[in-house]
Amino acid sequence: MRGEVMEHTKEYEKKLTISDVAEALGVSKTTVSRAISGKGRIGKETKERVLEYIQEHNYKPNVLAKGLAQLKTYNIGVMLPEDYTVVDLPFFQTCLTGVQETAVSMDYDVLLTLGKENDCTQLERMIENHKVDGVILMRTFTKDVHIEYLKSQEIPFVTVGSTNYQGVIQVDNDHKSACRELISILLLKGMKKIGLIGGIESHVVTQNRLQGYIEAHKAAGMALDKDIICVNVEKDILIEQGVERLLAHGADCIVCLDDAVCIHVLNKLRRENIQVPDQMRVASFYDSTILENNLPSVTSLSFDARELGNVACKILLEAVEGKQTDFRTLLGYEVVLKESTK
């Protein structure tokens, strides 16, 4: 009989939920959650009742047991940029897969939110409601209200992408070195007027890619021709106008700051009956799946977005645990030369 009771108790413990605790004690689920997390307004006596009940019933799934001991939510927040394009989506999906893999392995869940360049509303709601123990920002800006807000709240966070803000933990691919190497190779292959098109200047990644472009020309002893640098052009009509401008100024190669721009550039060249690579070479600063079936195949820079997510999440969780972390981690890249620059 005793054995049957023990088996029944074990089965009950496995199934015990926050709702069960709340019902047994005659309190709300919010009250139970606040007692567990140690955050939010709750009376001392009520908190003690909740914690005693949980301990008595040996309710200890990994997350809750750790939460009781360490006063954590065991959630991390990931903020995606609201303005991402369809072509950006594969990068963010792959990066999120990396984040999720690492989070799950450490008994964490991932909460997603969206953010505009100058709007912290959704991020503030997540933080002020004590939903997460830390945050990953998936895009950085030169003037970044999200970074400023998170610094003011003193909550652990990591940026996927570089930033000039001091004391911010950041994980990024080495975009500047990658772009410098690609442009240097193209110059060595005999291209003299390499035009640049795309990108938003307020994005830090754009600034880093531009710097690599500039440094490659400087290292080759070649003057920079500002007439063949077209930034802040992401809308279709602006991209087409940018291509026309580069053609008018004699560019012999067009390097696109991302694949969304590259697709439009290639389509524009086809409509103009300009053959790639015979009459114009083309390359992209990012190699997404959208270009993999293009003919001719497109020279590009390849980055491992999944690794980026893995590393960003690992470093964030180390910061949440109070461990020392490097403020800047740069991951590698590969220059993939294909038919479009032959």
Long-range contacts (C-beta under 8 A, 24 or more apart in sequence): 12-57, 13-57, 13-58, 13-59, 13-60, 16-57, 16-59, 21-50, 21-53, 21-54, 21-59, 24-53, 25-49, 25-50, 25-53, 36-64, 36-67, 36-68, 37-67, 37-71, 37-72, 37-73, 37-130, 38-71, 39-71, 39-130, 40-130, 62-107, 63-107, 63-108, 63-109, 66-107, 72-133, 72-320, 73-130, 73-131, 73-132, 73-133, 74-107, 74-108, 74-109, 74-133, 75-108, 75-109, 75-110, 75-111, 75-131, 75-132, 75-133, 76-103, 76-108, 76-109, 76-110, 76-111, 76-132, 76-133, 76-134, 76-135, 76-136, 76-313, 76-316, 76-317, 76-320, 77-110, 77-111, 77-112, 77-113, 77-123, 77-126, 77-127, 77-131, 77-132, 77-134, 77-135, 77-136, 78-110, 78-111, 78-112, 78-113, 78-135, 78-136, 78-138, 79-112, 79-113, 79-114, 79-115, 79-122, 79-123, 79-135, 79-136, 79-137, 79-138, 79-146, 80-112, 80-113, 80-114, 80-115, 80-138, 80-139, 81-114, 81-115, 81-116, 81-117, 81-138, 81-139, 82-114, 82-115, 82-116, 83-116, 83-117, 84-139, 85-234, 85-260, 86-260, 87-258, 87-259, 87-260, 87-263, 87-288, 87-290, 88-258, 88-260, 90-288, 90-289, 90-290, 91-286, 91-288, 91-305, 92-138, 94-305, 94-306, 94-309, 95-138, 95-160, 95-305, 95-306, 95-308, 95-309, 95-312, 96-309, 97-306, 97-309, 98-305, 98-306, 98-307, 98-308, 98-309, 98-310, 98-311, 98-312, 98-313, 99-136, 99-309, 99-310, 99-312, 99-313, 100-309, 101-306, 101-309, 101-310, 101-313, 102-309, 102-310, 102-313, 102-314, 102-317, 103-313, 103-317, 106-317, 108-133, 108-317, 115-146, 117-141, 117-145, 117-202, 118-145, 119-145, 120-145, 120-146, 120-149, 123-149, 123-150, 124-149, 127-153, 127-155, 133-320, 134-158, 134-316, 134-317, 134-319, 134-320, 135-316, 136-160, 136-312, 136-313, 136-316, 137-161, 139-203, 139-205, 140-170, 140-203, 140-204, 140-205, 141-202, 141-203, 141-204, 142-201, 142-202, 142-203, 142-204, 142-207, 143-202, 156-316, 156-319, 156-320, 157-316, 157-319, 158-312, 158-315, 158-316, 158-319, 160-308, 160-309, 160-312, 161-204, 161-205, 162-204, 162-205, 162-208, 162-328, 163-204, 164-204, 167-327, 168-327, 169-315, 169-316, 169-319, 169-325, 169-326, 169-327, 169-328, 170-327, 170-328, 170-329, 171-308, 171-311, 171-312, 171-315, 171-329, 171-331, 172-205, 172-308, 172-328, 172-329, 172-330, 172-331, 173-303, 173-304, 173-308, 173-330, 173-331, 173-332, 173-333, 174-330, 174-331, 174-332, 174-333, 175-205, 175-208, 175-209, 175-212, 175-285, 175-333, 176-208, 176-209, 176-211, 176-212, 176-215, 177-212, 177-333, 178-212, 178-285, 178-301, 178-303, 178-333, 178-335, 179-208, 179-209, 179-211, 179-212, 179-213, 179-216, 179-285, 179-301, 180-211, 180-212, 180-213, 180-215, 180-216, 180-219, 181-212, 181-216, 181-335, 182-212, 182-216, 182-255, 182-283, 182-285, 182-299, 182-301, 182-335, 183-212, 183-213, 183-216, 183-217, 183-255, 184-216, 184-219, 184-220, 185-335, 185-337, 186-253, 186-255, 186-281, 186-283, 186-341, 187-216, 187-217, 187-220, 187-222, 188-220, 189-341, 191-252, 191-253, 191-281, 191-341, 192-222, 192-252, 193-225, 193-228, 193-249, 193-250, 193-251, 193-252, 193-253, 194-228, 194-251, 194-252, 194-253, 194-254, 194-255, 195-228, 195-229, 195-230, 195-246, 195-249, 195-251, 195-253, 195-254, 195-255, 196-228, 196-229, 196-230, 196-231, 196-254, 196-255, 196-257, 197-230, 197-231, 197-233, 197-239, 197-242, 197-243, 197-246, 197-254, 197-255, 197-256, 197-257, 197-261, 197-265, 198-230, 198-231, 198-233, 198-234, 198-239, 198-242, 198-256, 198-257, 198-258, 198-260, 198-261, 198-262, 199-231, 199-232, 199-233, 199-234, 199-257, 199-258, 199-261, 200-231, 200-232, 200-234, 201-231, 201-232, 206-231, 206-257, 209-257, 209-285, 213-255, 225-249, 231-257, 233-261, 234-260, 234-261, 236-264, 239-264, 239-265, 239-268, 240-264, 240-268, 243-268, 243-269, 243-272, 247-272, 247-274, 251-280, 252-280, 252-281, 253-280, 253-281, 253-282, 253-283, 253-341, 254-280, 254-281, 254-282, 254-283, 255-282, 255-283, 255-284, 255-285, 256-282, 256-283, 256-284, 256-285, 257-285, 258-284, 258-285, 258-286, 259-284, 259-286, 259-287, 259-288, 259-290, 259-291, 259-300, 260-290, 262-291, 262-298, 263-290, 263-291, 266-294, 266-298, 276-340, 277-339, 277-340, 277-341, 277-342, 281-340, 281-341, 281-342, 282-340, 282-341, 283-340, 283-341, 287-336, 296-338, 296-339, 296-340, 297-338, 297-339, 297-340, 298-338, 298-339, 298-340, 299-336, 299-337, 299-338, 299-339, 299-340, 299-341, 300-336, 300-338, 301-333, 301-334, 301-335, 301-336, 302-333, 302-334, 302-335, 302-336, 303-331, 303-333, 304-331, 304-332, 307-331
